[in-house]
Amino acid sequence: MASRSFVLWLHGLGSSGLENEPIKTHFDSPELKNSRWSFPSAPNAPVSCNNGMIMPSWFDIQKFPIRAEYVSDEAGVMTAVETVHAIIDGEISAGTDPKNIFVCGISQGGALALASVLLFPRTLGGGAVLSGWVPFSSSVIGRVTSDAKKTPILWLHGMADELVLFSAGQAGSVFLKQAGMKCEFKGFANLGHIINDEEIFTLESWIKCRIRSSSSIWSFLTCFR
């Protein structure tokens, strides 16, 4: 029997939680039937790459495309991380096993998901980055706890992404390995800065294989059948 699980989904720049809610309708595996989803919305803020236009944004972005060497607004990232951590803490207080909590995000939300998982002091079920990037310098590695390093990361990235370059995704995978974390990286040929069915299937399979069930044998069969 599948245990209670929690999926936190973080949207990209200019979007909203409400706009992203339909994504959960694509996750219909029995293993996820007890999953609770949360789709928070970023606050409205001026964004430098859009000439200071005010829009939903987790933190400021100076320019596009995002390249491997890009360093984000680290102070803004840290503020957003606190928001995500408060959501996670609330779910744990409600009774969810931290190892059944999955933090996922696309684009800017993917960068925030990564930062949030790295800086959360406990081991979570996993973090999924779709078309995201590493939003801070390598100095943050020293702040990653030994328990946080046990949280697995899934990184999905389109090879034809012109907003967050594929090389930025590859650099993220290298960064995580340097931090001593497990990262499963998968590139998708001809895919731009969007989500396709193959990515959704990959993410769903990855999550359901990591949900802790009441039977360890069932978990094993779920992952390898």
TAFENVEN-V348419 format. One record per backbone hydrogen bond with DSSP energy under -1.0 kcal/mol. CO is the residue of the C=O (numbers start at 1). NH is the residue of the N-H. E is the energy in kcal/mol with one decimal. If there is no record, write none. Layout:
CO NH E
CO NH E
This chain:
1 214 -2.2
5 36 -2.8
6 102 -2.9
7 38 -2.1
8 104 -3.4
10 106 -1.8
12 15 -1.8
16 20 -1.0
20 23 -2.0
21 24 -1.8
22 25 -1.4
23 26 -1.5
24 27 -1.4
29 32 -1.9
30 33 -1.7
32 35 -1.8
34 5 -1.2
36 7 -2.8
38 9 -2.7
43 57 -2.5
45 55 -2.2
47 50 -1.3
47 52 -2.0
48 51 -1.5
50 53 -1.6
53 47 -1.7
55 45 -2.4
56 14 -3.0
61 49 -2.1
66 165 -1.9
67 70 -1.8
72 74 -1.6
73 77 -2.5
74 78 -2.4
75 79 -1.7
76 80 -2.1
77 81 -2.5
78 82 -1.7
79 83 -1.3
80 84 -2.0
81 85 -2.9
82 86 -1.8
83 87 -1.4
84 88 -2.3
85 89 -3.0
86 90 -1.9
87 91 -1.8
88 92 -2.3
89 93 -2.4
90 94 -1.3
91 96 -1.9
92 95 -1.6
97 100 -2.7
98 101 -1.6
98 125 -1.3
100 6 -2.5
101 125 -1.4
101 126 -1.3
102 8 -3.0
103 128 -2.5
104 10 -2.5
105 130 -2.6
106 109 -2.0
107 111 -2.1
108 112 -2.1
109 113 -2.4
110 114 -2.3
111 115 -2.2
112 116 -2.8
113 117 -2.2
114 118 -2.5
115 119 -2.0
126 103 -2.2
127 154 -2.6
128 105 -1.6
129 156 -2.8
130 107 -2.8
137 140 -1.6
138 141 -1.7
139 142 -1.0
140 143 -2.3
141 144 -1.4
145 149 -1.8
147 150 -1.3
148 151 -1.7
152 127 -2.1
153 184 -3.0
154 129 -3.1
155 186 -2.7
156 131 -2.8
157 188 -2.0
158 161 -1.3
163 66 -3.5
165 168 -1.3
165 169 -1.3
166 170 -2.3
167 171 -2.2
168 172 -1.5
169 173 -1.7
170 174 -1.8
171 175 -2.5
172 176 -2.3
173 177 -1.8
174 178 -2.2
175 179 -1.4
176 181 -2.7
177 180 -1.1
182 153 -2.1
184 155 -3.0
186 157 -2.0
188 159 -2.6
188 191 -1.5
191 160 -2.2
192 194 -1.6
196 200 -1.9
197 201 -2.6
198 202 -2.2
199 203 -2.8
200 204 -2.8
201 205 -2.4
202 206 -2.1
203 207 -2.5
204 208 -2.6
205 209 -1.4
207 210 -1.8
215 219 -1.8
216 220 -2.0
217 221 -2.5
218 222 -2.5
219 223 -1.8
220 224 -1.6
221 225 -1.2
